[in-house]
Amino acid sequence: MSEPSAVHTTDAGEASGWRRSAACSGLSPAVVFARRAADAAPALRACARCPVQRQCEETVAPADTWFDGVSAGRLWRNGQPVALDGTHR
């Protein structure tokens, strides 16, 4: 079963450009769309060195789309950032 795409845009060329540069581009969708911090850890580590965090957050718009998974260095559940280590990131 295929995971949903995190990108919601009308300009597929622009979206694929930044997605190719994303540090998470080679990770399994199960990791990128994980709901638990332990499962999402590889994606969160990738975000720490990602050059396209801003484009990721703007395109995914996690707070506006009830997103579940990792976007722009944060783990999101139902569009809300998940507290990691006792703080919101």
Steps between C-alpha positions, in 0.01 A plus 500: 500500500638838403527785749339834417722771363587776744502753219182684408588736217394582149858549379637144499833611351563744782397247763720225364796741486509564873396143580808367319712723727322389818714304744212254548456425129641147530314404816206264513157665504433297817772706671402838355130449580558337841282616788739395779831673575691172520381398153560849357851537646685443168289769329548742788878447481488561125309825557777628725730521195238574234550800271131530405317510835324827413369369166389179671295680763352744248397224261382241751331765720468251786292724726251568222467142373480294819828341391642191670874446467823695478518839331754781541680345795190424706278201560136586438185319606163626379666825393649571843871480587574209732693572818843340483710480815236694689497805267333598176747546220 
